[in-house]
Every structure is written in structure tokens, then in C-alpha cells.
Amino acid sequence: MAFQYLGEITGGLAPVRKNVQVAANVYQGQLLRWDVNAGGSVEPMAAAGAGPDATSYISGICLGSGRRTNPGTSLYDATYKGDLITYDTTQATLAVNDPVGAAICELQMLTLNSLLRAPLVNNTIGTNPECKACTTGSSDGLTFIIATIDTTVSNYSTAYCRTGANRGEYRKITTGAAATQTVLVPFTNDIAIGDTFCVVNVADGLAHIDLETQFQGIDSSPALTNYYVVYVHELNLEEAGKEYATFRFAPRHFA
């Protein structure tokens, strides 16, 4: 699962799909930004360059190859689990496309009202967010310790209890740390040694996120010094390997 378009929160018509020239190699399911310096229209999003990012402007989601492809060559890429559209920069490579011309992808354009779903992964597609057993619990449900885990971010990280008396409960981490996780709204029951928690640097509601290395999902692990601003409508951490967020980007990330 990569980025998926779910519709407009306003209930209006979907933004247009269109075929556009690529300005870099792009893959099916990637989130794309508008290109300003490579001679094409779109290229993959980049990791956030500031907090918040101010240089990448979202164009849409790559749905696959457009009209022009290299005949006789498979477009499927096993790493990205989708079509590869190769950026062409010579007349010789343009000449073997069918029809002849620049490489094109099909773009699902997005707006500031577009609702998206994306997998949550640890750094790259195929690596699950961290889920570990706590080494120290608490009798008030306000803290637990996991000895080695990605450093969490105050008010922008979430703990989900996968096993234990609090199974199924989500809490925003209000004091982030590399070991001791603190919440203001306690877990309903005592936290015991060995209870397992899935912990991600994403929160419900107003959130900060960054993208994983393939730009096909959300990275659960960065410390969010640099980030994109989003509004998370649903955060689902229930099943290992199927964690996801339903969200929309803040208006600042659109040109």
C-alpha cells in the first residue's frame, strides 16, 4: 500500500487526473511535488527541509505510467511495488518511447481538501513501526519505559497498547524521550512490565510528519526537527505491518 486518494472532505468533485511530464524517475503510489528546475512538471516529494517545510509544493499522487512508455520493457519495480516511469533527457531515449516523446505519468492532482491514506513505516517500506515491551510500568497509567526506542516528540507522538490490560487504547505522548514515555491522559489500567506498545512519531489531529525514503508513505521514526504539517483524521496501529494514517496536508504545502 502506498499513498491512496480517498476523496475531498468537502464532498465536492475529485480534482482532475492528468498526464504530465516527469522531471525525475517516479513510481506508482508516490507523492509528487511540482518541479521548478528540471524541465518537467512533477518529481517525487523530498524529505522535509525545515520545520515546517517551505520548499516542496504538493502536486498529487502518481497513478502509474501515462501515454508514453518504453515498449517491450516491464514498468514494474519490485522495490517500489509499482510502475517505474523513467525520466528521459536525451533524444535517443525519447525516440524509443511509444509514442515518441517525453516520459509521462498519470497524476491524481490533490487539493488542500484532499483526504489521503498512507502506510506508516520505520524509515522505508517493508519495515514496521517500532513495537516493543516495556521494561518498567506504572500503577497510575501515566508512564512506561522502553529501553531502546526511537526518540519520541512531545505532543506529536502516539503510544498504542498492543498487549496488556490496556489493549486497544491510544494515548498522545506529552513528554517525549528515548526511554520514559509520559502521557497526561492515563491509560485506564495499570501498565505492567512486558506490556507491548506500538510507538510512532505521528499524532491524531494536528500533527507533524515526515516521509519515508521512497516517498510512498509516512516515516514513523524521525525526531521531526523538519516536518510537514498535516491533520490526521484516523491513526490505526492495531496490526503489525498494516499501520496507516488517514490525513490531509495543511494549506501551506500547496502552491
N, C-alpha and C positions, 0 to 999 in steps of 0.2 A: 504494500500500500504506500503510495506517495501522496502528494498533495491532491485533494479532491475538491471540486467546486460543488457546494450544496445549494446555492441559490442566493437570493437577495433578502436581507432581513426586512426590507420594506415591502416585500411581496410583489415587487414590480417585475417586468420582463428581464430576462437574463441579459447581461452585456453580450455584445456580438462576439462571435468566433470569426477569426480571420486568418488568412495565410500571410505570414510576414517573413522577411529575410532575416536570417540569423547572423549574429556578429561574433559568434563563438560556437564551439560544439555544444549542443543542447540535447537533453534527454527527456523522454516521455515522463511526465509526472513532476518535472522540475518546476519550481517557482522561478519566474523570469522577471528581469528588470529591463527598462528601456536603455538602449545603447546610445552613448553620446560620442564615441571616439573610435569605433572600429568598422565603420562603413555599412553596418546593417541596422536592423531595427531592435532586436532583442538579444539578450545574453543571460546566462544564469545569474541569479541573485548572488551577492557576496556575503561573507560574514560581516556582521555589524561593525562599522568602523568608528563608532562613537556611542556615547550614552546620552540620548538616543542617536541612532544613525541618521545622517543628514545628507547622504550622497547617493543612495540607491532608491530609485523610484519604481514601484511595482508596476509591471505591465500585465502579467497574467500567468497562466499555467500552460506548459507545453503539453498538448494533447497527442502529439506524435508528428510524423512526417507530413509535410504539405504536398503540393503538387509535384515538386521536383525532387527526385531521388536518384541514386546511382543504381541503374538496373543490374540485376544479376547478383547483387550483394545484399546479404541479410542486414536489416537495420537493427536487429535485436541485440542488445548489450546485456550480457549475463550479470554484470556487476550492478548495473542500474535497473535491471529488470524491466526494460522498455526499449523503445526505438532510440537509436542514435542518429542525430542529424548533424552531419559533418560540415563545418564551416569551410567554404571554398574561397580561395584567394588567388587562384591563377586561372587563366583562360583555359588551360588544359583540363583542369578539374571541372570547370563549368561545362565544358564541351561534352563530357560523358554523362551529365545528368539528363533525365528524360522527363519533360522536355528540357532542352539545353537552357542553362541559365543558373542563377544563384540558388544556393540551398535555401529551402523554405520549411518552416514548421507551422503547424496549425496551433493557433493561440486562443485559449479561452481568456478573453480580457476580463479584468477584475475592476471593481469599484470599491469605494470606502464602505459600501453596504454589503459587500460580498462575504458570505459565510463559507469558511473553508474547514476541511478536516485534514489533519496531518498526523503521521505517526510520531511518537516520542521515542527517541533512541539515545544511546550514550555515544556521542561523537559521530557515529556512522551507521547507516542502515545495516541491520543484522545484529547489532549489539544492543541488548536490552538495557533500559534504565536500571540503576542500582536497586537491589532489594536484598537486605541483609538483616540478620538477627541482632537485636540489641543486647549489649553486654551488661547494661545497668538499666533497670526500670525505675518506676516511681509509684508511690502509693496515692499520689494526688492526680496522676494522669497528665502532668504538665511538662515532664521532661523524660527523655530517654537518651542513652548513649550508644552509638555505634562506633566501634573503634576506628575503622577506616572507611570513609565515605567521601564522595565529592563534597567540598565545602558548600554549605547552603547559604542562601542570601536572605537576610531579614526581610520579611513580608512579601517575598517573591518566590518562595519555595513551598512545597507541599509534602506532607507525610501521609501515606495511606497504609493502614494496617492490613496486612495480608493474612497473618495467622495470629491467634491470641484472642483474648476476651473482647478486644475492640475491633475484631474482624469486620471490614467493610466501612470503617469510619475514615474520613478525610479531615485533616487539620492544616491550616496555614501555619508555617513555621515563622514565628515572630522574632526570634533571635537566632540568626544563622551561625553555624560553626562547622568545624571539621569533625567534631565528635558529638558534643552535647547538643541535642535538638530541643528547643524550647517553644512551647505554644502558650497562648493566652486563654484560649477556649480549651479546657481539658478534655482528654479522651474520657469517655463515660466510665470506664473501668480502670482498675489499677493496671499498670504496664509491668509485665513480668520479663525476667531475663529469658531470652530465646524467642520472644515475640518478634515477628518479622515485619519490616516496614519497607515499602517502596517509596523512595525519596527522589523528587525531581525539582529542578530549579524552574518551575512553572507554577503559577497560582491561578485559582479561579477568579473571574472578574478582571479588573485592571492588572495587567501582567507585563513583564519584560521577558523577551525570549531571544535566543539566537538560533541560527540554522546549523544543521549537521553538515558534514563535509561534502555530501553530494547534492545538497540543496533540494532534497526530496522530503525533508521532514524537519522536526524541531529537535535540537540538541538538549537533552535533559541535564547536562552536567556543567556548563560554563558558569563562572562566577559573576557574569552579567555586568562586568565593567563597561562593555559595549553591548548594545541591545536594540531590538525593535520593540515598539510599544504596541500591544495588542489588547483585545478584550476577549477573554476566554469564556465561552458560553457553556462548555462541558469539558471536564477533565476526567478521563477514565483510565485508572491504573489497576483495574481489577485483575487482569490476566497477563502473565509474563509473555512478552513478545507481541502483544496486541494493545499496548498502551497508546492512547491517542488524545488529541485535544481538538475540539471544535471551537473556532475563533474567527475574529476578523481583525484586520490591521487598523491602526489609528490613521486618521486622515493625513497626518504629517508625512506618511510614507508614499503618498501619491502625488504625482506632479500636477 
